[in-house]
Amino acid sequence: MLVSTVPTNIGRNLAAAVTALLTASAALVTPALADGAPGDELREVIVTATRTPVAADQLAVSVTVIDRQEIDRSLATDVGDLLRLHAGMEVARNGGPGQLESLFVRGANSNHVSVLIDGVRMNPGTIGGAALQNISPDDIERIEIVKGPRSALYGTDAIGGVINIFTRAGANDPGTLSVAGGRYGTYGAHANGGVTVGDRGRVGFAAGYDKSDGFPTQVGDNVDRGYDNTTLNLFGEYAATDALTLRARAWRAAGTSEYSTTVFDPVTFASSLAPVDQDFENSAYAADVLFKPTDALRLRASLSHVVDDIDQNQILPGYLARDYAHTKRNMLELQSDFSLAANNELTAGAQLTRENTRSLSFGTQFDVNTDVNQFFLQDRHTFDRQDLLAAVGYTDHDTFGHKVTWNGEYGLTLPSRTRFTVSAGTAFHAPTSTDRFGFGGNPALKPEVSKQFEVGIRQPFGSGHSVYVTAFRNDVTDLITFVLVDPVTFEFRGENVARARIKGVETGYEFHNDAWRLRAEATFQDPRDRDTDQRLLRRARENYVLAVERHLRRFDVGVNALYAGNRYDSAFPGNIRLKGYTLVNFTARYAVTERWSLQASLENAFDERYTLLQGYNTAGRSLYAAVRYSAK
């Protein structure tokens, strides 16, 4: 059993934050509402969990949705700042704005989550983790997070879960314009909109530019390191007939990221920090054909192309060329959804992937083509108050062979509206090209595999209130780690030798009505290396999240608070302990007119000094402001 106590510093900071918010609106607090009947509220629809639209209350797995209202209110400068304010999500960052972000979902490794842009997988084939730092929140309409194994439907990386980011170009939004700026020389400008074309067409766009002077990325450095990012997002849809729809999507982010790196003088053997920078491009292009010949049959064919490029702009001492890492991926997806009965849907599909990865890093170069074919079958039943799902996936990888994964899920809703869920499944992470052919690579590596189990209960009550508790366990084997194979030459090589077991509980309370939105969540987990009995690096045993928003006619105020417990990070010859920290952010919005609004956010309001990665700096107290125009 996991037990935790809240340190006094979080108690003081949370109390101050909540008191400030409630004092501002004490005279206007809404009285408690009477119990409402089931179905009074609009049912939220989730696509990512099953690859088909399903009401959230019919799913038997943990799903989190970050909607446009939350994104708009936060004034977050990157996706990581949105994700870490939800249960089971931890983020580490190599310095300041635009620097590399690592995401840990329920204690799984940072490359154990599959990240999608409008349904297209973005994880590169070179290093595994998607470039979250290059996705601007202003260009996001909605984020769906499915926790737990999803390899049966999505293939590699979906051990911790799947994050599907829906961009704004495809949203039904007539137009929005925003300009924002704040500390560290940070500013951005974004616009989006859409129009109908005739009776059957629709086009949309989103565009933005973000720039920051940043701050020194590493401890001991005194040179600010910033970034710039230009994003373009396009969408087009045409209903050729009542049964046939054609759709095209494009998303591209490109810019330059500055940072500092350690360089060695080959003459004096002295080391120092040198300012360097690299150009990046992340893009996803897709064309879809959707065909619905009858109400009982839906067919979809999608062809996509993904680019993930990083190019170093300097030749570092001791090297002959500039480092780079390039991924180009083409994928053909086919999916069929059959309604066998009013309460039974069968989904079958295939994902055929052709990927090329090229890299030069630490003097090691490779150019590798990888073919992956995946096939999946899912059967979902909904009857009375019960929901049942079974899915199986078969992956044929031209390097390590084949892998079979599965999911089984069951949900039961009692007349009291109490919802019980239980689910289990398997997942895998295929070794990347860098794992196989990069520095210390091993072409004989096998995929990392996991077996997971989850049980949960959710109880709605009153009008807009609900509480939940979810317990989970994840056993991961064949984890890839570097092993010393030659002590004389100090040669390391990747091997499938590590094992991990992650056990945990998530619990939370939610409330919302026309005037209030409140969410309080806690995560208690034990992510542990089974061989050394040490906690996995960069993961805390406990995390607490509080988000409160109050709507006061033209004025909205809010507070977000996060506490993360102590973590361990690597430091030769052992590990170093990083202390826990508390972050509190205040937000405010004033509607000047129906279309114009002013916003402000105070990040890290109590100027907490904390460390996410050993040796790297984090942001101090920061004030940001924005002006927004909406054509709605």
C-alpha positions, 0 to 999 in steps of 0.5 A: 500500500502506498502512503504519502503525506503532504509537506508543509510548503504545499499546504501553505502555497495551496492555501494561499492560492485558494484563499486568493481565488475564493476571496475575490468571489466570496459574495457570488458563490453559487449555492449547492445544486440539487441532484440531477438525473442521469443524462442531463449533461452533454455526453463527451465523445472520445475517439482515441480509446477505440479508434471510433467515436464512443461516449466517455461514460461507455469506456472502461479505461482511463481517459483525460480530455484537455479542451479548448477552454482549459488551453485558452485559459492557461496561456501555457507556452508548451504542451508539457505545461498542460499535461503535467496538470493532470493525474499520472503525467510527469514532465522533465525539461532540459532547460527553458523554452523550446528545450527537449521535453520528456513525458512520463505517463504513469511512471512508464519511460518517456518513449513509452507513449505514442503521440498523435497529431490529428491521428497521425503518429509523430514519434520519430524513429531515431530517438523515440520520444515525440517533440512535444516542445515544438507543439504550440498550445495556441494551435491545439483544439483538444487533447485526448489522453488514453492511459494504459496499453494501446499497442493492439490498436496503435502499435509500438510505443503505446505502453504508457498510453496514447496522446492524440492532439487535435489541431485547430484548423479542423475545428468549426471556428469562424476565426480567432486572433491572439497576441501574447508576451511575457518574461524571458523575451517571450512573445507569440502571435496566432490566428485561425479560422474556417469557412464553408465552401458551397454546400459540401465543402469546408476549409480551415487554417491555423498559423502562429509564430512563437519566439523567446530569448529564454534563459541559460539552460544549464547550471553554471552557464550565463548565456540565454538560450531561446528558440523560435517556432513557426507553425502552419496548419491547413484543413480541407473537407469535401462531401462528394456525395452523402456517402463519400467524404474526402479530407486533407490535413497538413501541420508543420512546425519549424524553427531553431532551438538554442542550448548549451553543450559541454565541449572538451579541449583535446589539448588541455582535456578541459571542459566548458559550456559552449552555446550552440543551436539546431534547426528542427522541422516536425510535420504531418500530412494526411489525405483521407477517404471516408465512405459510408455506404450504409448506416451499418458500415463505415470505411476509411483509408488514410495516407500520411507522411511524417517528417521529424528532422533535427540539424545541428548548426555547428561542427563540435570539437573533435567531429568532422561534420554537423550532427543530425537526426532525420525521420521520414515515415509514410503510412497507409491506414485502412479501417472498417467499422461494422455495426453488427447489431444495435449494441455491437460494433466490430472494427478491423484495420491495418497500418502499413508503415515505411520508414527511413531514418538517417543520423550522425551522432557521437561520430556514429552514422546510419541510414536505415529503412524499416518496414512495419505492418500491423493488423488489428481487430476489435469487438465492442458490445454495449448492452443495458448498463454493461460495456465490453471490449476485446481487441487483438493486434498483430505486428510484423516488424522486419527487424525483430519479427512479429508481436501479438498484443491484446486488450480486454475491458469491462464496465458496469454502471449501477442504477446509482450511477456508480461506474465500475471498470476493469481492464487488462492488456499488453503493449510493446516498444520497438527498439529505435534505429538509434537503439539498433545502429547508433552509438552503443547500438545493438541490431539484435535488440528485442522489443520492450514488452509490458503486461498491465491491469487496471481497476476503477470506480467512479461515482457521480453525485449531485449536479456536476460532482464526481469522484473516482479511484483507479488502481493500476499495475504495469510489469515491463520486461526486456527493457533496453539499458546500456551495459559495459561490455569492455572495461578496457575500451570503456565500450557500452552496448544496449541490451534487453536486461532490465525489468520494471514494475509500476504500481499506483493509484489515481484518485480525484474529485471534479465539479463543474457548472456555469460558474465553477470548474474544479478538479483535484487529483492525486497520484500515488505510484511506485515505479521500481527497477525490479533488479536493483529495487531502486525507484525509476529515475525522474519519477516521483512517488506522489503528485497532487494537482488542483485546478479551480476556475470561477466565472464572474460574468465578464471576468474569469479567475483561476488557479492551478497548483501542482506538487511533485514529490522527490525524484532521483536523477543520474549522477556519476557514480550514483544517483542524486535525489531531487527535492519535491516542489510546488508550483502555483499559477494564477490566471485571469480573463476579462471580456472587454466586449463579446469578441475582444478579451484580455488575459494574464497568467502568473506562472510559478507565482511563489517563485519556487526554486526547483529542479526537473533534471540535474544540472538544468535550470527552470523558470522562475516567477513569470508574468504573461499577458494576451489580447484575443479576438474571436469572430464568434 
